[in-house]
Structures are given as structure tokens and as C-alpha cells.
């Protein structure tokens, strides 16, 4: 906001590190997870101000855990202390899949044209994976899992609160003024001045129409509305599960359902057509198992949440006319009453629409690149070479607009196959937790993670926002809880 110098975040980050060193690792993990949306870019120098503070925080937390308690990838051992390979692959398969993918990414560095980009992306993925390992080692009981959910919920509430502030601000401030304020005062703090400058003249914060004024697409603390929508999809299972945990506490239950509802509304008002379209397979799967009468009480609640999204999505058509009336009130002009969100929704099937046409062309280029470089791709983080662009395009976010094609283009068919195996393992684990857990909140969490991860997997056919740092960090938290629940169910004496 310009109230204190941006350099003050260096001091605040130092305080956080000091706290972590002298506090328990459990409390430090809670603080880290709750802070995910608010991690900032450290202004180390004028030319280097993009280093995210979470990179240092997670590294410090890893070291604190290592020296205070020890850390292990292999938790299942025999009576003689030997590692039981079969049991480890069974209970900790996700870790090995991720390590295999990171190894393929490391090998792809050798063929990358821009090796610095490849190394940076590899270190980025390793840094984030550390949070998963940390949570897996710390969160080993039912109480600690619930506490982890509550920490994640804090971050979710922060994201939703900021989105609500945006919503109100867009009603009373001219959109251009809102645009310049957010790019100048907010984005630079969280992502550095380079992105702040870029977004000051080019961003995806507004939806444009042929016959209507632009409308704001909510994006909260994120650099784009797609990342915001993905984060909301991730946090909804946490809110809904906590509502079940506090079932006997009416006010808290209502609060968590309200937060889930606002997250749904955020997805609708993000204007992300990929998020809108990707919910369809989730609805189909939920209704299929409900009609098959499989654990109907749980599927009934899951379907209720999806119905809430459908209702809020339909209600969101009233947002553009409301915005136009407020804008017209300020300018003294006549307000438009066209339902612009329907216009945007209809554009999903318009192949001639600029965004859709561009995606199809990029997908075609990606497939040609995979055919040309099938084994190690063009190198991790080097998607710019697929489009025959220079390194500056990477800073602007050049991607395949499809997570599967993006990573397969960069790491080859082996990397792409490992991504599918990783996703399949997540679905399988969520199914096991849902079917085998005795505690109702664990069972419900397994169901929700499976359904909403299907939403994420479908969404990933249209974008790569799962690789946004704050989104990916929250995914690590959600998965750490899921996999530790699995271990409690199947291997309680070793967890």
C-alpha cells in the first residue's frame, strides 16, 4: 500500500525464521501453511526482487525438522531396521513417483537450450516438494491432520476476504484506476516489479465483450484469475471437511459452509471458462455413484456442494449488470443490462474466438514438438523453444495452456507418463481413503479430494495454473493430509 518501505518484508521474514528456529516444528508448519497466500517477493536488490519468501521459509522448516526430529522418505522398516521396499512402494508410492519425475526433469536439463530456465524450474519443484515431505513427517495423527486443515483454512479465508475487497472496490472505483492501483501497489509486493510492470499494461483481470463494457474477473492475491479459481477448487474440500468435523458446533459449521460457498462464487466470478467447463465430469461422476447408491449420505453432501456452485454460477449473471449500474452511477451514463457472463460462457464453443484459436494453435505446436523430441523433450522450463520464442517470453508466462502437453513437451513422453501415473495414484488413494476410513470426516475428505481433484485434472487440459507457486503449495498440503490418512488406515503402527 506504500505505507512502509517494501524492504520491511526482509525484516518480517527474518522474524518468521527466528520464530521457526525456536518454536516446535508443528507450530512452524501451521504458520507456514496458514501463510501460503501471503508469501511475498523479497526485494534483495533493484535487479533481483522476485525471490519468493516461501522458498527460504520452507528450506528453514526442512532444516528445523531435520535437526530437531529427523526426516525420512522411507518410514516403513522391518523389525531389524531394514527398509521394506515393497511396503514403502505401497504406502509411499507418491514420493517415488515425484522423485522419478524430478529425475527425468534433471536429465532433460542436458538437452535444454536455456539451461538456466531448466535449473530454475527444477529447483522450484524440489522446493515445493519439500513441503509435502515435511507435512508427511510431522502430521501423523488425527488431531494433527485436523490442525493442518485449519491452517489451510486460514489461508483460504484470507484469499476469499481479499477477493471480496476486490469485488466491492470494482463497484465504486473506475476499472482503470483499480487496474493501475493493483498492478503498482499489490502485485509488486507479492511477485516483484517485473511482473508489476507487465501487468500494468497487459493482464487477464477483465473480461471484454463486443457490445458491453469490460467486467472485473476476481483474482484475489494471485496474478491472474485462473490461479485464483484453481486455489478455490483446492480449498473447498478443506472447508467442507471442517464443517463435518465441527458438526456439533452450529456457528462454526455455518461459517465453513459459507466459506465454501464464497469459494464457489469466486470460481464463478473468476470468469475462467476452463473452471466452468471442467466441473461437468465432476457432476457426472458424483451423480453416477449417488444413483448406484454407494455411500449415498456422503455423495448427497458432495452433490449438494456442486448444486450450490451451479446456483451461484447462475446467480453470477447478475454481476455485470450490477457493475454497469455502479459504473454508470459514477460517470452519469446509462447502464447496460446485457448478461455478459452468458456471452462469455457461450464463447467456450467458439473455435474462431481469439483465445480458443490461439490455444488450438499452441496445442498443435506442442504435439509437433513431442513428436520431434519424444524422449527428453525440449528441456524442463524451456517451453518457449516449442513456440520458437526467446527467453523473454518465459518471463511473460509462455505455456501450452495444457498441463499435460506443457510438461510432456518439456520432459518427453516419460515425464508425461509419470504425470498421468501421479494423478492416477492420487485418485486411487482418495478412493481407498473414502472406502476404508472409519472416521466420517476422513471418509468425506477422501471423497471430496477425489471429486475435486478430478475438477483440477480436467481444468489442467485448458491451463497450467496448477504450477502457480501458491496453488502448488496448497496442493502439497491437501495431498499430505490425504496420504497420511491413508497411512493411519493401513499402517497405523508405523505412522
N, C-alpha and C positions, 0 to 999 in steps of 0.2 A: 504493500500500500504506500510505500515511500516514507513511512513514519520513522523507521530506524534504518540504518545502513544495511544493505544486503549482506555485507561481510559479517554481521552479527550471527548469522547461521553457523559460521565456523565455531564460534564460542558455544553456541547452543548444542552443536553436535559433540563438542568436547565434553560438555556436561553430561550428555547422554552416555558417552563412552565411560566416563568416570562412574556413573551410576551402575552401569553393567558390570564393571570390574569388581565393585564392592557389594553387589547385590546377588541374590540367588539367581541361577540360570533360568529358573521357572519364571520369576518376575521379569527378568530381562527379555525372555521370549514373549511374554504378554505385552510388554511395552513395544517391542519390535513389530509384532503383528498388528496391534492397535494403531501404530503409526504409519502403516503401509501407504495410505493415500497421501500422507503429508510429508513424505521424504522429499527433500529439496536438492537442488543442484548446488554444489559447493563452489563459490567464486574464488578459486585458488589464485587466478590471475586474470587479466583482461582477455588474454588469448585462450585461456583454458578455464571455463566456468561451467562445464557440463557434467562433471563427475557427480553422480547421484550419491547422496549421503548414505543410502541403504547399502551400497557396496561396502563401505567401511564398517557400518554397524553390524552387518551380518558376518563379516570376517572377524570382527572383535568377539561377537557372540559365539562363533565357532571355536575360537581360541579359548574363551572362558569355559565353555563346555569341555573342551579337550583337557585343560589343565585342572579343572575342578572335579570332573566326574569321569572323563574319558569318553571317547566316541568310537562307535563301531558300525561298520556296514553289515557285518555278519553277526547277528545276535543269537543265532541258534547253534549251539555246540553240543557235542556228545558229553557223556559223563567224565571222560578223560580230558575234556577241554578242547578236543579237536573239532574243527569246523565241519558240520554236516552239510555237504554240498547240496544234496537232494532237498533237504529241509529248507535250506536258505533260498534255493531257486523257487521253492513252493511259496514261502512266506515273504520273501523279499525280492520277488522277480522284477518288480518295477525298477528298483535301484539298478539291477543289472542291465535292464533294457535301456535305461537312460545312460548308463556308462558305455554301453555298446554304441549308442548314437553319438555320444561325445567323442568316442574313439574314431568313428567314421568321420566326424567333423574335423578331428585333428588331422586325419590322413588327407582330407580334402584341402587342407591349407597348402599342401605341396603343389597343387595344380592351380591355385588361385592367382589371378592377375594382380589383385590388390591384397597382398598378404597381411597388411596391417588391418584391413577390414575383417579378414577371416579370423585373425587372432583376437581382435576386439569382441567379435560376436561369440567366439568360443569361451572367452573369459566371462562374458556376460551370462552365458548359460550355466557355466560352472558356479558362478557366484550365486545365482538364483537357486540352483540345485542344493547348495549348502543349507538353505533354509529348510528344505524338505528333510535332509539328514538330521538337522538339529532338532526339528519338531518330532521326528521319529524316535530320537533318543531320549527326549525329555517327556513327551506326552505319552505315558504308558498306563494310565488308569482312567476309569470312567470320569472321576472328578476333574482330572487334568484335561481331558478331552472337552468337557463342558466349558471349562475355563478358557480353553483355546477358542471355542466357538464365540464366547462372549467378547474376547479380544478382537476377533474378526468382525463381530457385530459393531463394535465401537467404530472401526474404520468405515464400515458400511453406512452407519448413521452420519458420519462426517461427510461422506460423498453425497448422500441424499440431501443433507442440510444445505450444502453449497449449491447443489442443483436447484433447490427451491429458491435460494437467493437469486440465482441467475434468472429463474422464471419470473420473479417479481420485478427484478431490475429491467428485464426486457420490456415489461409493460409500461414502465414510467420513463425510461431513458431512450433517446434515439439510438437505433441499432448501430449506426456508425460510431457513435460515442462509446457505446458498450463494447464494440469490437476493439477499438483502439485502447480503451482502458484495460481490458482483459489481456490483450497481447503485450502491452507495455508494462503493466504493474503486477500481473499474476504469472503469466507463462514464464517470464524470465527467471523468476524466483525458483520455480519448480523444474525447469528444463534448460535454462541457460539463455543467453542473449541471442545466439544464432537462431534458435527456433522462435524466439520472441520476434525477431526481425522478419523472419519468413512468414509467420502467421499474421503479421501486421498488414500484409498485402495479399496473402493467399491462404485460405483455410476452408474447412468443411463445416463451419459453425452455422451456416444458414442454408435453408432450402429455397431455391429460386424457381419461379413459375412464370409461364408465358404471359399471363393476364393478371397477376397479383403481385403485391409487394413480397419481399423475402420474409421468411419466418425463422426465428432462432431455433436451432436444434440443440437441446440441452447436452452439455458435455462435462459439467461439473469441474473437477480439478484436473481432468485429463486434457491432452492436446487436441482430441477430436471426439466426436460423438460416438463413433464406433467402439472405442475403448471403454467409454462410459457405459454403453449398452452391454458390452461383454462383462464388465465388472458387476453390473446389476444382476445379470444372469447367474454369476458365480455366487453372489452373496445371498440370494433368495433362499436356497436350501438351508443356509445357516439360520436366517431369521425364522423360517417355518419350523425348523427342528427345535430351536429355543422356545418357540411358542408352545411346543408339546412338552418340553422339559418343565416349564412353569405353568402347566395346565391348571393347577390348583390356585394360581395367583392371577386373578382375573385382569387386573390392570396391566401386569407385565405381558400377559398373553395377548391382550388387545394391542399393546404397544408393538410387539414383534409382528403381528399380522398387519398393522398399519405400516410398519417399515417395509414389509414385503410388498404391500400394495403400492407404496410410493416408488419402490424399485421397479415394479411393473409399469407404473405411469412414466417413470424415467425412460424405460425402454421404448415406450410408445412415442414419447416426445423427443427422443433422440433423432427421430427421422431416419433411422437406419433400416433400409429396406431388407438388408440381409438378415437382421434380427427378426423382423416381422415375418419374413418368409420361412425362416428356419424353425419356427415354433410348430409348424404344421406336422412334421413327423413325430414330435413330442406328444402332441394332442392325439395323433393316431395310435401311437403305442400305448398311451395311458388308457384310452378308451378300449383298446383291444383286450388288455389284461383285466380291465374292470368288467367287461362283458363275459370274459372267461371265468369270472368270479374268483380271481386269485387275490387273496388278502384284500377283499373289497373295501374294508374300512380305511386302509391306508391309501388305496388308489382313489377312493372317494375324496379324501383330503387333497391329494395331488391334483385331481381333476378340478376341484374347487378353486385351487390356486390358478390354474390355467383359465378357468372361466372368468376369474377376476381380471386376468390380463386381457381377455377378449373384450370384456365390458369396458375396461379403461381405455383400450385401444379405440373402441368405437366412440367413447366419450371424448377422446382427444381431437376429434374433428371439430370440436368447438373451440379449440385453442387458436387457430389462425384468425377466425372472425373476432375473437376476444382481443387478440393482439392488435388487429387492424383498428378496432374501435378505440383502444387506448392511444395508438399512434395517431389516429385521426383527431382525437380529442386534443392532443398536444399541438398538432400542426394546423388545426382548424379546417381540415379537408373532409371529404365524405369517405366513410369506411366501406371497404369491400366486404361482401358476405359469402364469397365463394369458399367452399370447403376444400382447401388446398391440400390437406393431408390425403384425401382420396385421390387427388390428382397425382400426388407423389406415389401412392400405393399402386395406381394403375400403370405407372411408368416401369414397374418391375418387368412386365412382359413386353415392353417396347424395345426391340432389338436396335432400332435406329437411334435411341436416346444416347447422348454422348457418353455418359458413364458406362452404360451397358455395352455399347460398341467398343469402347476402349478396353473393357475387361476381356471381351472375346478376343480382341487382337493380342492382348498380353498373354492370355491363356494359350493361344496358338503358338506364340513365340516361345513360351515355356516348354511346350510339348516338343517343339523342334530342337530346343536346347538339350532336353533329356535324351532324345534320340542321338544327338551328336556327342554328348558327354554322359554315357549311361552309368559309368561306374563310380566316379568321384564327383560328378557334376562340374560346375564352374568354380567351386570353392565356397565354403561357408561364408556368408556375408557378402558375396560377390554377385548378387542378382543383377546389379547394374550392367554386367557384361552380357547378360542374356538379352537386354534391350539395347546393347551396343551404346551405352551411355558412359560418361566419365564418372570419376569418383564423387564429384559434387552432387550427382543425382542421389547417391546413397544418403547424404545428409537431409535430403528432401523427402526421404521415405519411399524410394523406389521399391516396389514389390510386385508379386504376381497376382495380388488380390485373391489369392487362394493359398491357404497354408500348406496344403499337400503339394501343389505344384511348386511353390516357393522353395520349400526345403528339399524336395526331390531335385529341382534344378540346381540347387547349391551343393548337395551332398551325394547325388546319384540315386540309383534305384535302391541301393541298400539302405541309405538314410530314409528314403520314403517308406520302404517296407517296415523299418523299425518304428517309424511314426505310427503306422497302422497297427503294429503289434502292441505298441504302448497304449493306444486308445482302446484296443480290444481288451487289454489287461485291466484297464480302468472299468470298463463296462462289466467285465466278468466279476471283478472284486465287488463292485456295487451290488450286483445280483446276489453274490454269496452273502454279503452282509444283510441284505434285505431278507433273504430266505432263512438264514441261520441264526441271526441275532435274537436273543431273548428279550432284551430291554426294548421297549416300544420306540424310544427316541433313537436308538441305534438303528433299528429296523427302518424307521421312517427316513432317517438320514441316508441310508443305503439306497432306498428307493428314489429319493429326491436327487441325490448326486447322479444316479444313473440316468434319470429322465432329463435333468438339466444339463448334464454333460453331453447328452445326445443333441440338445439345442446348440451347445458350443461346437460340437463336431460338425453339425450341419452348417452353422454360421461360418465355420472355417473354410467352407467351399467358396465363400464370397469375399473373404478378407483374411488378413494375417494379424489382426489385433490381439490375438492370444499371446503374441510376442511382446506386447507392451509390458514394460517392466512391472508396473503396479498390478496389472491383471495377472501376469505370470506368477508373481509373488503370492497373490491371494490364491491362485490355483494350487500352489505348493502347500499352503495351509489347509485348504479343503481336502486335498488328497492325503496329507499326513494324518489327518483325523480319520479318514476312511480306512486307510491301511492299518492304522493302529487298532481300530475297532476290529478289523479282520483278525489281527494277531491275538487280541483279547479273546475272541470267539474260538479260534482254532489252536492257539498256542499260549494259553494263559500263564502257564508256569514259567515260560521263558521271557515274556514281555517285560 
